[in-house]
């Protein structure tokens, strides 16, 4: 079993672990919600792998 980690952004438990990009200046792993959010912020308008329902 993997040691439980906390999201470096929201401090919530990580179910699916995502590694932030270096340019984001985030230390540690991220949860899927924060990762998608960051992706959206950094690549606005670009097609993203994550499914963001209507926003
Ligand atoms: Zn998070």
mmCIF file of the protein (N, C-alpha, C, O) and its ligand, coordinates in Angstrom:
data_MODEL
# 
_entry.id   MODEL 
# 
loop_
_entity.id 
_entity.type 
_entity.pdbx_number_of_molecules 
1 polymer     1 
2 non-polymer 1 
# 
_entity_poly.entity_id                      1 
_entity_poly.type                           'polypeptide(L)' 
_entity_poly.nstd_linkage                   no 
_entity_poly.nstd_monomer                   no 
_entity_poly.pdbx_seq_one_letter_code       
;(UNK)(UNK)(UNK)(UNK)(UNK)(UNK)(UNK)(UNK)(UNK)(UNK)(UNK)(UNK)(UNK)(UNK)(UNK)(UNK)
(UNK)(UNK)(UNK)(UNK)(UNK)(UNK)(UNK)(UNK)(UNK)(UNK)(UNK)(UNK)(UNK)(UNK)(UNK)(UNK)
(UNK)(UNK)(UNK)(UNK)(UNK)(UNK)(UNK)(UNK)(UNK)(UNK)(UNK)(UNK)(UNK)(UNK)(UNK)(UNK)
(UNK)(UNK)(UNK)(UNK)(UNK)(UNK)(UNK)
;
_entity_poly.pdbx_seq_one_letter_code_can   XXXXXXXXXXXXXXXXXXXXXXXXXXXXXXXXXXXXXXXXXXXXXXXXXXXXXXX 
_entity_poly.pdbx_strand_id                 A 
# 
loop_
_entity_poly_seq.entity_id 
_entity_poly_seq.num 
_entity_poly_seq.mon_id 
_entity_poly_seq.hetero 
1 1  UNK n 
1 2  UNK n 
1 3  UNK n 
1 4  UNK n 
1 5  UNK n 
1 6  UNK n 
1 7  UNK n 
1 8  UNK n 
1 9  UNK n 
1 10 UNK n 
1 11 UNK n 
1 12 UNK n 
1 13 UNK n 
1 14 UNK n 
1 15 UNK n 
1 16 UNK n 
1 17 UNK n 
1 18 UNK n 
1 19 UNK n 
1 20 UNK n 
1 21 UNK n 
1 22 UNK n 
1 23 UNK n 
1 24 UNK n 
1 25 UNK n 
1 26 UNK n 
1 27 UNK n 
1 28 UNK n 
1 29 UNK n 
1 30 UNK n 
1 31 UNK n 
1 32 UNK n 
1 33 UNK n 
1 34 UNK n 
1 35 UNK n 
1 36 UNK n 
1 37 UNK n 
1 38 UNK n 
1 39 UNK n 
1 40 UNK n 
1 41 UNK n 
1 42 UNK n 
1 43 UNK n 
1 44 UNK n 
1 45 UNK n 
1 46 UNK n 
1 47 UNK n 
1 48 UNK n 
1 49 UNK n 
1 50 UNK n 
1 51 UNK n 
1 52 UNK n 
1 53 UNK n 
1 54 UNK n 
1 55 UNK n 
# 
loop_
_struct_asym.id 
_struct_asym.entity_id 
A 1 
B 2 
# 
loop_
_chem_comp.id 
_chem_comp.type 
_chem_comp.mon_nstd_flag 
UNK 'L-peptide linking' . 
ZN  non-polymer         . 
# 
_pdbx_entity_nonpoly.entity_id   2 
_pdbx_entity_nonpoly.name        ? 
_pdbx_entity_nonpoly.comp_id     ZN 
# 
_pdbx_nonpoly_scheme.asym_id         B 
_pdbx_nonpoly_scheme.entity_id       2 
_pdbx_nonpoly_scheme.mon_id          ZN 
_pdbx_nonpoly_scheme.ndb_seq_num     1 
_pdbx_nonpoly_scheme.pdb_seq_num     101 
_pdbx_nonpoly_scheme.auth_seq_num    101 
_pdbx_nonpoly_scheme.pdb_mon_id      ZN 
_pdbx_nonpoly_scheme.auth_mon_id     ZN 
_pdbx_nonpoly_scheme.pdb_strand_id   A 
_pdbx_nonpoly_scheme.pdb_ins_code    . 
# 
loop_
_atom_site.group_PDB 
_atom_site.id 
_atom_site.type_symbol 
_atom_site.label_atom_id 
_atom_site.label_alt_id 
_atom_site.label_comp_id 
_atom_site.label_asym_id 
_atom_site.label_entity_id 
_atom_site.label_seq_id 
_atom_site.pdbx_PDB_ins_code 
_atom_site.Cartn_x 
_atom_site.Cartn_y 
_atom_site.Cartn_z 
_atom_site.occupancy 
_atom_site.B_iso_or_equiv 
_atom_site.pdbx_formal_charge 
_atom_site.auth_seq_id 
_atom_site.auth_comp_id 
_atom_site.auth_asym_id 
_atom_site.auth_atom_id 
_atom_site.pdbx_PDB_model_num 
ATOM   1   N  N  . UNK A 1 1  ? 0.834   -1.200 0.000   1.00 0.00 ? 1   UNK A N  1 
ATOM   2   C  CA . UNK A 1 1  ? 0.000   0.000  0.000   1.00 0.00 ? 1   UNK A CA 1 
ATOM   3   C  C  . UNK A 1 1  ? 0.870   1.253  0.000   1.00 0.00 ? 1   UNK A C  1 
ATOM   4   O  O  . UNK A 1 1  ? 1.936   1.289  0.616   1.00 0.00 ? 1   UNK A O  1 
ATOM   5   N  N  . UNK A 1 2  ? 0.412   2.239  -0.677  1.00 0.00 ? 2   UNK A N  1 
ATOM   6   C  CA . UNK A 1 2  ? 1.175   3.483  -0.768  1.00 0.00 ? 2   UNK A CA 1 
ATOM   7   C  C  . UNK A 1 2  ? 0.922   4.323  0.482   1.00 0.00 ? 2   UNK A C  1 
ATOM   8   O  O  . UNK A 1 2  ? -0.203  4.404  0.975   1.00 0.00 ? 2   UNK A O  1 
ATOM   9   N  N  . UNK A 1 3  ? 1.959   4.928  0.972   1.00 0.00 ? 3   UNK A N  1 
ATOM   10  C  CA . UNK A 1 3  ? 1.783   5.822  2.119   1.00 0.00 ? 3   UNK A CA 1 
ATOM   11  C  C  . UNK A 1 3  ? 0.825   6.936  1.737   1.00 0.00 ? 3   UNK A C  1 
ATOM   12  O  O  . UNK A 1 3  ? 0.920   7.516  0.656   1.00 0.00 ? 3   UNK A O  1 
ATOM   13  N  N  . UNK A 1 4  ? -0.089  7.221  2.637   1.00 0.00 ? 4   UNK A N  1 
ATOM   14  C  CA . UNK A 1 4  ? -1.057  8.238  2.241   1.00 0.00 ? 4   UNK A CA 1 
ATOM   15  C  C  . UNK A 1 4  ? -0.406  9.606  2.217   1.00 0.00 ? 4   UNK A C  1 
ATOM   16  O  O  . UNK A 1 4  ? 0.323   9.999  3.127   1.00 0.00 ? 4   UNK A O  1 
ATOM   17  N  N  . UNK A 1 5  ? -0.694  10.300 1.157   1.00 0.00 ? 5   UNK A N  1 
ATOM   18  C  CA . UNK A 1 5  ? -0.088  11.602 0.940   1.00 0.00 ? 5   UNK A CA 1 
ATOM   19  C  C  . UNK A 1 5  ? -1.173  12.651 0.969   1.00 0.00 ? 5   UNK A C  1 
ATOM   20  O  O  . UNK A 1 5  ? -2.361  12.366 0.818   1.00 0.00 ? 5   UNK A O  1 
ATOM   21  N  N  . UNK A 1 6  ? -0.729  13.860 1.167   1.00 0.00 ? 6   UNK A N  1 
ATOM   22  C  CA . UNK A 1 6  ? -1.681  14.957 1.130   1.00 0.00 ? 6   UNK A CA 1 
ATOM   23  C  C  . UNK A 1 6  ? -1.354  15.848 -0.048  1.00 0.00 ? 6   UNK A C  1 
ATOM   24  O  O  . UNK A 1 6  ? -0.198  15.992 -0.446  1.00 0.00 ? 6   UNK A O  1 
ATOM   25  N  N  . UNK A 1 7  ? -2.381  16.431 -0.585  1.00 0.00 ? 7   UNK A N  1 
ATOM   26  C  CA . UNK A 1 7  ? -2.206  17.329 -1.705  1.00 0.00 ? 7   UNK A CA 1 
ATOM   27  C  C  . UNK A 1 7  ? -1.445  18.571 -1.247  1.00 0.00 ? 7   UNK A C  1 
ATOM   28  O  O  . UNK A 1 7  ? -1.750  19.147 -0.203  1.00 0.00 ? 7   UNK A O  1 
ATOM   29  N  N  . UNK A 1 8  ? -0.461  18.974 -2.031  1.00 0.00 ? 8   UNK A N  1 
ATOM   30  C  CA . UNK A 1 8  ? 0.361   20.128 -1.664  1.00 0.00 ? 8   UNK A CA 1 
ATOM   31  C  C  . UNK A 1 8  ? -0.417  21.433 -1.786  1.00 0.00 ? 8   UNK A C  1 
ATOM   32  O  O  . UNK A 1 8  ? 0.000   22.460 -1.250  1.00 0.00 ? 8   UNK A O  1 
ATOM   33  N  N  . UNK A 1 9  ? -1.524  21.393 -2.476  1.00 0.00 ? 9   UNK A N  1 
ATOM   34  C  CA . UNK A 1 9  ? -2.292  22.619 -2.691  1.00 0.00 ? 9   UNK A CA 1 
ATOM   35  C  C  . UNK A 1 9  ? -3.439  22.739 -1.696  1.00 0.00 ? 9   UNK A C  1 
ATOM   36  O  O  . UNK A 1 9  ? -3.539  23.729 -0.971  1.00 0.00 ? 9   UNK A O  1 
ATOM   37  N  N  . UNK A 1 10 ? -4.302  21.731 -1.663  1.00 0.00 ? 10  UNK A N  1 
ATOM   38  C  CA . UNK A 1 10 ? -5.497  21.830 -0.812  1.00 0.00 ? 10  UNK A CA 1 
ATOM   39  C  C  . UNK A 1 10 ? -5.362  21.033 0.473   1.00 0.00 ? 10  UNK A C  1 
ATOM   40  O  O  . UNK A 1 10 ? -6.255  21.064 1.319   1.00 0.00 ? 10  UNK A O  1 
ATOM   41  N  N  . UNK A 1 11 ? -4.266  20.328 0.624   1.00 0.00 ? 11  UNK A N  1 
ATOM   42  C  CA . UNK A 1 11 ? -3.998  19.512 1.813   1.00 0.00 ? 11  UNK A CA 1 
ATOM   43  C  C  . UNK A 1 11 ? -4.981  18.370 2.006   1.00 0.00 ? 11  UNK A C  1 
ATOM   44  O  O  . UNK A 1 11 ? -5.030  17.745 3.065   1.00 0.00 ? 11  UNK A O  1 
ATOM   45  N  N  . UNK A 1 12 ? -5.745  18.115 0.989   1.00 0.00 ? 12  UNK A N  1 
ATOM   46  C  CA . UNK A 1 12 ? -6.693  17.014 1.074   1.00 0.00 ? 12  UNK A CA 1 
ATOM   47  C  C  . UNK A 1 12 ? -6.006  15.694 0.773   1.00 0.00 ? 12  UNK A C  1 
ATOM   48  O  O  . UNK A 1 12 ? -4.900  15.674 0.234   1.00 0.00 ? 12  UNK A O  1 
ATOM   49  N  N  . UNK A 1 13 ? -6.642  14.619 1.112   1.00 0.00 ? 13  UNK A N  1 
ATOM   50  C  CA . UNK A 1 13 ? -6.082  13.301 0.816   1.00 0.00 ? 13  UNK A CA 1 
ATOM   51  C  C  . UNK A 1 13 ? -6.036  13.073 -0.684  1.00 0.00 ? 13  UNK A C  1 
ATOM   52  O  O  . UNK A 1 13 ? -6.917  13.511 -1.423  1.00 0.00 ? 13  UNK A O  1 
ATOM   53  N  N  . UNK A 1 14 ? -5.002  12.385 -1.115  1.00 0.00 ? 14  UNK A N  1 
ATOM   54  C  CA . UNK A 1 14 ? -4.846  12.136 -2.541  1.00 0.00 ? 14  UNK A CA 1 
ATOM   55  C  C  . UNK A 1 14 ? -5.342  10.749 -2.876  1.00 0.00 ? 14  UNK A C  1 
ATOM   56  O  O  . UNK A 1 14 ? -4.866  9.749  -2.339  1.00 0.00 ? 14  UNK A O  1 
ATOM   57  N  N  . UNK A 1 15 ? -6.296  10.710 -3.762  1.00 0.00 ? 15  UNK A N  1 
ATOM   58  C  CA . UNK A 1 15 ? -6.789  9.425  -4.246  1.00 0.00 ? 15  UNK A CA 1 
ATOM   59  C  C  . UNK A 1 15 ? -5.977  9.036  -5.465  1.00 0.00 ? 15  UNK A C  1 
ATOM   60  O  O  . UNK A 1 15 ? -5.392  7.955  -5.532  1.00 0.00 ? 15  UNK A O  1 
ATOM   61  N  N  . UNK A 1 16 ? -5.956  9.935  -6.417  1.00 0.00 ? 16  UNK A N  1 
ATOM   62  C  CA . UNK A 1 16 ? -5.147  9.736  -7.614  1.00 0.00 ? 16  UNK A CA 1 
ATOM   63  C  C  . UNK A 1 16 ? -4.057  10.784 -7.585  1.00 0.00 ? 16  UNK A C  1 
ATOM   64  O  O  . UNK A 1 16 ? -4.337  11.982 -7.583  1.00 0.00 ? 16  UNK A O  1 
ATOM   65  N  N  . UNK A 1 17 ? -2.823  10.335 -7.561  1.00 0.00 ? 17  UNK A N  1 
ATOM   66  C  CA . UNK A 1 17 ? -1.707  11.251 -7.376  1.00 0.00 ? 17  UNK A CA 1 
ATOM   67  C  C  . UNK A 1 17 ? -1.255  11.857 -8.693  1.00 0.00 ? 17  UNK A C  1 
ATOM   68  O  O  . UNK A 1 17 ? -1.076  11.155 -9.688  1.00 0.00 ? 17  UNK A O  1 
ATOM   69  N  N  . UNK A 1 18 ? -1.075  13.151 -8.683  1.00 0.00 ? 18  UNK A N  1 
ATOM   70  C  CA . UNK A 1 18 ? -0.567  13.849 -9.855  1.00 0.00 ? 18  UNK A CA 1 
ATOM   71  C  C  . UNK A 1 18 ? 0.686   14.617 -9.484  1.00 0.00 ? 18  UNK A C  1 
ATOM   72  O  O  . UNK A 1 18 ? 0.770   15.210 -8.409  1.00 0.00 ? 18  UNK A O  1 
ATOM   73  N  N  . UNK A 1 19 ? 1.651   14.601 -10.374 1.00 0.00 ? 19  UNK A N  1 
ATOM   74  C  CA . UNK A 1 19 ? 2.888   15.332 -10.134 1.00 0.00 ? 19  UNK A CA 1 
ATOM   75  C  C  . UNK A 1 19 ? 2.803   16.677 -10.850 1.00 0.00 ? 19  UNK A C  1 
ATOM   76  O  O  . UNK A 1 19 ? 2.607   16.724 -12.064 1.00 0.00 ? 19  UNK A O  1 
ATOM   77  N  N  . UNK A 1 20 ? 2.948   17.752 -10.114 1.00 0.00 ? 20  UNK A N  1 
ATOM   78  C  CA . UNK A 1 20 ? 2.864   19.073 -10.729 1.00 0.00 ? 20  UNK A CA 1 
ATOM   79  C  C  . UNK A 1 20 ? 4.036   19.352 -11.650 1.00 0.00 ? 20  UNK A C  1 
ATOM   80  O  O  . UNK A 1 20 ? 5.118   18.791 -11.478 1.00 0.00 ? 20  UNK A O  1 
ATOM   81  N  N  . UNK A 1 21 ? 3.823   20.208 -12.611 1.00 0.00 ? 21  UNK A N  1 
ATOM   82  C  CA . UNK A 1 21 ? 4.923   20.595 -13.484 1.00 0.00 ? 21  UNK A CA 1 
ATOM   83  C  C  . UNK A 1 21 ? 5.862   21.513 -12.727 1.00 0.00 ? 21  UNK A C  1 
ATOM   84  O  O  . UNK A 1 21 ? 5.445   22.237 -11.823 1.00 0.00 ? 21  UNK A O  1 
ATOM   85  N  N  . UNK A 1 22 ? 7.131   21.480 -13.101 1.00 0.00 ? 22  UNK A N  1 
ATOM   86  C  CA . UNK A 1 22 ? 8.132   22.248 -12.361 1.00 0.00 ? 22  UNK A CA 1 
ATOM   87  C  C  . UNK A 1 22 ? 7.820   23.734 -12.356 1.00 0.00 ? 22  UNK A C  1 
ATOM   88  O  O  . UNK A 1 22 ? 8.067   24.429 -11.371 1.00 0.00 ? 22  UNK A O  1 
ATOM   89  N  N  . UNK A 1 23 ? 7.281   24.210 -13.458 1.00 0.00 ? 23  UNK A N  1 
ATOM   90  C  CA . UNK A 1 23 ? 7.017   25.643 -13.582 1.00 0.00 ? 23  UNK A CA 1 
ATOM   91  C  C  . UNK A 1 23 ? 5.914   26.108 -12.634 1.00 0.00 ? 23  UNK A C  1 
ATOM   92  O  O  . UNK A 1 23 ? 5.724   27.309 -12.447 1.00 0.00 ? 23  UNK A O  1 
ATOM   93  N  N  . UNK A 1 24 ? 5.192   25.170 -12.040 1.00 0.00 ? 24  UNK A N  1 
ATOM   94  C  CA . UNK A 1 24 ? 4.113   25.564 -11.146 1.00 0.00 ? 24  UNK A CA 1 
ATOM   95  C  C  . UNK A 1 24 ? 4.625   25.894 -9.753  1.00 0.00 ? 24  UNK A C  1 
ATOM   96  O  O  . UNK A 1 24 ? 3.899   26.464 -8.940  1.00 0.00 ? 24  UNK A O  1 
ATOM   97  N  N  . UNK A 1 25 ? 5.867   25.539 -9.478  1.00 0.00 ? 25  UNK A N  1 
ATOM   98  C  CA . UNK A 1 25 ? 6.436   25.808 -8.160  1.00 0.00 ? 25  UNK A CA 1 
ATOM   99  C  C  . UNK A 1 25 ? 5.627   25.195 -7.031  1.00 0.00 ? 25  UNK A C  1 
ATOM   100 O  O  . UNK A 1 25 ? 5.372   25.836 -6.011  1.00 0.00 ? 25  UNK A O  1 
ATOM   101 N  N  . UNK A 1 26 ? 5.242   23.991 -7.220  1.00 0.00 ? 26  UNK A N  1 
ATOM   102 C  CA . UNK A 1 26 ? 4.508   23.293 -6.172  1.00 0.00 ? 26  UNK A CA 1 
ATOM   103 C  C  . UNK A 1 26 ? 5.357   22.130 -5.698  1.00 0.00 ? 26  UNK A C  1 
ATOM   104 O  O  . UNK A 1 26 ? 5.838   21.323 -6.494  1.00 0.00 ? 26  UNK A O  1 
ATOM   105 N  N  . UNK A 1 27 ? 5.531   22.061 -4.402  1.00 0.00 ? 27  UNK A N  1 
ATOM   106 C  CA . UNK A 1 27 ? 6.334   20.974 -3.841  1.00 0.00 ? 27  UNK A CA 1 
ATOM   107 C  C  . UNK A 1 27 ? 5.410   19.856 -3.411  1.00 0.00 ? 27  UNK A C  1 
ATOM   108 O  O  . UNK A 1 27 ? 4.500   20.053 -2.606  1.00 0.00 ? 27  UNK A O  1 
ATOM   109 N  N  . UNK A 1 28 ? 5.655   18.689 -3.956  1.00 0.00 ? 28  UNK A N  1 
ATOM   110 C  CA . UNK A 1 28 ? 4.855   17.548 -3.559  1.00 0.00 ? 28  UNK A CA 1 
ATOM   111 C  C  . UNK A 1 28 ? 3.787   17.210 -4.574  1.00 0.00 ? 28  UNK A C  1 
ATOM   112 O  O  . UNK A 1 28 ? 3.674   17.836 -5.628  1.00 0.00 ? 28  UNK A O  1 
ATOM   113 N  N  . UNK A 1 29 ? 3.022   16.220 -4.234  1.00 0.00 ? 29  UNK A N  1 
ATOM   114 C  CA . UNK A 1 29 ? 2.021   15.725 -5.161  1.00 0.00 ? 29  UNK A CA 1 
ATOM   115 C  C  . UNK A 1 29 ? 0.731   16.523 -5.057  1.00 0.00 ? 29  UNK A C  1 
ATOM   116 O  O  . UNK A 1 29 ? 0.496   17.251 -4.093  1.00 0.00 ? 29  UNK A O  1 
ATOM   117 N  N  . UNK A 1 30 ? -0.081  16.364 -6.065  1.00 0.00 ? 30  UNK A N  1 
ATOM   118 C  CA . UNK A 1 30 ? -1.358  17.071 -6.084  1.00 0.00 ? 30  UNK A CA 1 
ATOM   119 C  C  . UNK A 1 30 ? -2.493  16.071 -6.284  1.00 0.00 ? 30  UNK A C  1 
ATOM   120 O  O  . UNK A 1 30 ? -2.303  14.989 -6.839  1.00 0.00 ? 30  UNK A O  1 
ATOM   121 N  N  . UNK A 1 31 ? -3.672  16.460 -5.818  1.00 0.00 ? 31  UNK A N  1 
ATOM   122 C  CA . UNK A 1 31 ? -4.849  15.647 -6.092  1.00 0.00 ? 31  UNK A CA 1 
ATOM   123 C  C  . UNK A 1 31 ? -5.366  15.992 -7.485  1.00 0.00 ? 31  UNK A C  1 
ATOM   124 O  O  . UNK A 1 31 ? -4.956  16.986 -8.084  1.00 0.00 ? 31  UNK A O  1 
ATOM   125 N  N  . UNK A 1 32 ? -6.253  15.175 -7.979  1.00 0.00 ? 32  UNK A N  1 
ATOM   126 C  CA . UNK A 1 32 ? -6.725  15.359 -9.348  1.00 0.00 ? 32  UNK A CA 1 
ATOM   127 C  C  . UNK A 1 32 ? -7.460  16.683 -9.518  1.00 0.00 ? 32  UNK A C  1 
ATOM   128 O  O  . UNK A 1 32 ? -7.356  17.324 -10.564 1.00 0.00 ? 32  UNK A O  1 
ATOM   129 N  N  . UNK A 1 33 ? -8.189  17.089 -8.507  1.00 0.00 ? 33  UNK A N  1 
ATOM   130 C  CA . UNK A 1 33 ? -8.967  18.324 -8.611  1.00 0.00 ? 33  UNK A CA 1 
ATOM   131 C  C  . UNK A 1 33 ? -8.043  19.528 -8.777  1.00 0.00 ? 33  UNK A C  1 
ATOM   132 O  O  . UNK A 1 33 ? -8.273  20.380 -9.635  1.00 0.00 ? 33  UNK A O  1 
ATOM   133 N  N  . UNK A 1 34 ? -7.000  19.594 -7.955  1.00 0.00 ? 34  UNK A N  1 
ATOM   134 C  CA . UNK A 1 34 ? -6.075  20.721 -8.027  1.00 0.00 ? 34  UNK A CA 1 
ATOM   135 C  C  . UNK A 1 34 ? -5.271  20.673 -9.309  1.00 0.00 ? 34  UNK A C  1 
ATOM   136 O  O  . UNK A 1 34 ? -4.957  21.711 -9.890  1.00 0.00 ? 34  UNK A O  1 
ATOM   137 N  N  . UNK A 1 35 ? -4.944  19.500 -9.743  1.00 0.00 ? 35  UNK A N  1 
ATOM   138 C  CA . UNK A 1 35 ? -4.169  19.352 -10.965 1.00 0.00 ? 35  UNK A CA 1 
ATOM   139 C  C  . UNK A 1 35 ? -4.968  19.870 -12.157 1.00 0.00 ? 35  UNK A C  1 
ATOM   140 O  O  . UNK A 1 35 ? -4.446  20.613 -12.988 1.00 0.00 ? 35  UNK A O  1 
ATOM   141 N  N  . UNK A 1 36 ? -6.211  19.482 -12.234 1.00 0.00 ? 36  UNK A N  1 
ATOM   142 C  CA . UNK A 1 36 ? -7.047  19.948 -13.338 1.00 0.00 ? 36  UNK A CA 1 
ATOM   143 C  C  . UNK A 1 36 ? -7.186  21.448 -13.306 1.00 0.00 ? 36  UNK A C  1 
ATOM   144 O  O  . UNK A 1 36 ? -7.179  22.117 -14.339 1.00 0.00 ? 36  UNK A O  1 
ATOM   145 N  N  . UNK A 1 37 ? -7.313  21.962 -12.099 1.00 0.00 ? 37  UNK A N  1 
ATOM   146 C  CA . UNK A 1 37 ? -7.489  23.390 -11.947 1.00 0.00 ? 37  UNK A CA 1 
ATOM   147 C  C  . UNK A 1 37 ? -6.252  24.131 -12.452 1.00 0.00 ? 37  UNK A C  1 
ATOM   148 O  O  . UNK A 1 37 ? -6.352  25.122 -13.176 1.00 0.00 ? 37  UNK A O  1 
ATOM   149 N  N  . UNK A 1 38 ? -5.104  23.636 -12.059 1.00 0.00 ? 38  UNK A N  1 
ATOM   150 C  CA . UNK A 1 38 ? -3.855  24.262 -12.504 1.00 0.00 ? 38  UNK A CA 1 
ATOM   151 C  C  . UNK A 1 38 ? -3.715  24.178 -14.013 1.00 0.00 ? 38  UNK A C  1 
ATOM   152 O  O  . UNK A 1 38 ? -3.326  25.145 -14.669 1.00 0.00 ? 38  UNK A O  1 
ATOM   153 N  N  . UNK A 1 39 ? -4.026  23.051 -14.538 1.00 0.00 ? 39  UNK A N  1 
ATOM   154 C  CA . UNK A 1 39 ? -3.928  22.884 -15.991 1.00 0.00 ? 39  UNK A CA 1 
ATOM   155 C  C  . UNK A 1 39 ? -4.786  23.928 -16.681 1.00 0.00 ? 39  UNK A C  1 
ATOM   156 O  O  . UNK A 1 39 ? -4.372  24.551 -17.658 1.00 0.00 ? 39  UNK A O  1 
ATOM   157 N  N  . UNK A 1 40 ? -5.986  24.106 -16.155 1.00 0.00 ? 40  UNK A N  1 
ATOM   158 C  CA . UNK A 1 40 ? -6.901  25.080 -16.748 1.00 0.00 ? 40  UNK A CA 1 
ATOM   159 C  C  . UNK A 1 40 ? -6.350  26.487 -16.659 1.00 0.00 ? 40  UNK A C  1 
ATOM   160 O  O  . UNK A 1 40 ? -6.550  27.303 -17.559 1.00 0.00 ? 40  UNK A O  1 
ATOM   161 N  N  . UNK A 1 41 ? -5.648  26.770 -15.558 1.00 0.00 ? 41  UNK A N  1 
ATOM   162 C  CA . UNK A 1 41 ? -5.096  28.110 -15.384 1.00 0.00 ? 41  UNK A CA 1 
ATOM   163 C  C  . UNK A 1 41 ? -3.912  28.341 -16.313 1.00 0.00 ? 41  UNK A C  1 
ATOM   164 O  O  . UNK A 1 41 ? -3.719  29.440 -16.834 1.00 0.00 ? 41  UNK A O  1 
ATOM   165 N  N  . UNK A 1 42 ? -3.138  27.309 -16.508 1.00 0.00 ? 42  UNK A N  1 
ATOM   166 C  CA . UNK A 1 42 ? -1.914  27.478 -17.283 1.00 0.00 ? 42  UNK A CA 1 
ATOM   167 C  C  . UNK A 1 42 ? -2.133  27.310 -18.776 1.00 0.00 ? 42  UNK A C  1 
ATOM   168 O  O  . UNK A 1 42 ? -1.378  27.835 -19.594 1.00 0.00 ? 42  UNK A O  1 
ATOM   169 N  N  . UNK A 1 43 ? -3.163  26.581 -19.112 1.00 0.00 ? 43  UNK A N  1 
ATOM   170 C  CA . UNK A 1 43 ? -3.431  26.380 -20.531 1.00 0.00 ? 43  UNK A CA 1 
ATOM   171 C  C  . UNK A 1 43 ? -4.869  26.733 -20.850 1.00 0.00 ? 43  UNK A C  1 
ATOM   172 O  O  . UNK A 1 43 ? -5.651  25.872 -21.254 1.00 0.00 ? 43  UNK A O  1 
ATOM   173 N  N  . UNK A 1 44 ? -5.218  27.983 -20.671 1.00 0.00 ? 44  UNK A N  1 
ATOM   174 C  CA . UNK A 1 44 ? -6.610  28.382 -20.913 1.00 0.00 ? 44  UNK A CA 1 
ATOM   175 C  C  . UNK A 1 44 ? -6.939  28.229 -22.388 1.00 0.00 ? 44  UNK A C  1 
ATOM   176 O  O  . UNK A 1 44 ? -6.162  28.614 -23.262 1.00 0.00 ? 44  UNK A O  1 
ATOM   177 N  N  . UNK A 1 45 ? -8.076  27.674 -22.636 1.00 0.00 ? 45  UNK A N  1 
ATOM   178 C  CA . UNK A 1 45 ? -8.517  27.540 -24.015 1.00 0.00 ? 45  UNK A CA 1 
ATOM   179 C  C  . UNK A 1 45 ? -7.947  26.334 -24.720 1.00 0.00 ? 45  UNK A C  1 
ATOM   180 O  O  . UNK A 1 45 ? -8.501  25.874 -25.718 1.00 0.00 ? 45  UNK A O  1 
ATOM   181 N  N  . UNK A 1 46 ? -6.856  25.823 -24.218 1.00 0.00 ? 46  UNK A N  1 
ATOM   182 C  CA . UNK A 1 46 ? -6.281  24.657 -24.867 1.00 0.00 ? 46  UNK A CA 1 
ATOM   183 C  C  . UNK A 1 46 ? -7.084  23.430 -24.491 1.00 0.00 ? 46  UNK A C  1 
ATOM   184 O  O  . UNK A 1 46 ? -7.732  23.379 -23.446 1.00 0.00 ? 46  UNK A O  1 
ATOM   185 N  N  . UNK A 1 47 ? -7.027  22.470 -25.346 1.00 0.00 ? 47  UNK A N  1 
ATOM   186 C  CA . UNK A 1 47 ? -7.730  21.241 -24.997 1.00 0.00 ? 47  UNK A CA 1 
ATOM   187 C  C  . UNK A 1 47 ? -6.929  20.494 -23.948 1.00 0.00 ? 47  UNK A C  1 
ATOM   188 O  O  . UNK A 1 47 ? -5.716  20.326 -24.075 1.00 0.00 ? 47  UNK A O  1 
ATOM   189 N  N  . UNK A 1 48 ? -7.604  20.061 -22.939 1.00 0.00 ? 48  UNK A N  1 
ATOM   190 C  CA . UNK A 1 48 ? -6.972  19.433 -21.800 1.00 0.00 ? 48  UNK A CA 1 
ATOM   191 C  C  . UNK A 1 48 ? -7.423  17.985 -21.731 1.00 0.00 ? 48  UNK A C  1 
ATOM   192 O  O  . UNK A 1 48 ? -8.509  17.626 -22.186 1.00 0.00 ? 48  UNK A O  1 
ATOM   193 N  N  . UNK A 1 49 ? -6.578  17.183 -21.162 1.00 0.00 ? 49  UNK A N  1 
ATOM   194 C  CA . UNK A 1 49 ? -6.902  15.763 -21.065 1.00 0.00 ? 49  UNK A CA 1 
ATOM   195 C  C  . UNK A 1 49 ? -8.025  15.519 -20.080 1.00 0.00 ? 49  UNK A C  1 
ATOM   196 O  O  . UNK A 1 49 ? -8.779  14.552 -20.183 1.00 0.00 ? 49  UNK A O  1 
ATOM   197 N  N  . UNK A 1 50 ? -8.113  16.431 -19.115 1.00 0.00 ? 50  UNK A N  1 
ATOM   198 C  CA . UNK A 1 50 ? -9.084  16.226 -18.054 1.00 0.00 ? 50  UNK A CA 1 
ATOM   199 C  C  . UNK A 1 50 ? -10.458 16.697 -18.520 1.00 0.00 ? 50  UNK A C  1 
ATOM   200 O  O  . UNK A 1 50 ? -10.579 17.679 -19.253 1.00 0.00 ? 50  UNK A O  1 
ATOM   201 N  N  . UNK A 1 51 ? -11.447 16.007 -18.100 1.00 0.00 ? 51  UNK A N  1 
ATOM   202 C  CA . UNK A 1 51 ? -12.794 16.370 -18.482 1.00 0.00 ? 51  UNK A CA 1 
ATOM   203 C  C  . UNK A 1 51 ? -13.376 17.383 -17.514 1.00 0.00 ? 51  UNK A C  1 
ATOM   204 O  O  . UNK A 1 51 ? -13.828 17.031 -16.424 1.00 0.00 ? 51  UNK A O  1 
ATOM   205 N  N  . UNK A 1 52 ? -13.362 18.622 -17.914 1.00 0.00 ? 52  UNK A N  1 
ATOM   206 C  CA . UNK A 1 52 ? -13.996 19.628 -17.079 1.00 0.00 ? 52  UNK A CA 1 
ATOM   207 C  C  . UNK A 1 52 ? -15.390 19.805 -17.638 1.00 0.00 ? 52  UNK A C  1 
ATOM   208 O  O  . UNK A 1 52 ? -15.579 20.324 -18.738 1.00 0.00 ? 52  UNK A O  1 
ATOM   209 N  N  . UNK A 1 53 ? -16.338 19.376 -16.878 1.00 0.00 ? 53  UNK A N  1 
ATOM   210 C  CA . UNK A 1 53 ? -17.717 19.565 -17.316 1.00 0.00 ? 53  UNK A CA 1 
ATOM   211 C  C  . UNK A 1 53 ? -17.961 21.051 -17.424 1.00 0.00 ? 53  UNK A C  1 
ATOM   212 O  O  . UNK A 1 53 ? -17.035 21.850 -17.284 1.00 0.00 ? 53  UNK A O  1 
ATOM   213 N  N  . UNK A 1 54 ? -19.164 21.413 -17.666 1.00 0.00 ? 54  UNK A N  1 
ATOM   214 C  CA . UNK A 1 54 ? -19.449 22.843 -17.809 1.00 0.00 ? 54  UNK A CA 1 
ATOM   215 C  C  . UNK A 1 54 ? -18.896 23.624 -16.638 1.00 0.00 ? 54  UNK A C  1 
ATOM   216 O  O  . UNK A 1 54 ? -18.980 23.194 -15.487 1.00 0.00 ? 54  UNK A O  1 
ATOM   217 N  N  . UNK A 1 55 ? -18.350 24.738 -16.935 1.00 0.00 ? 55  UNK A N  1 
ATOM   218 C  CA . UNK A 1 55 ? -17.738 25.533 -15.877 1.00 0.00 ? 55  UNK A CA 1 
ATOM   219 C  C  . UNK A 1 55 ? -18.169 26.982 -16.037 1.00 0.00 ? 55  UNK A C  1 
ATOM   220 O  O  . UNK A 1 55 ? -17.768 27.836 -15.247 1.00 0.00 ? 55  UNK A O  1 
HETATM 221 ZN ZN . ZN  B 2 .  ? -5.719  19.271 -3.956  1.00 0.00 ? 101 ZN  A ZN 1 
# 
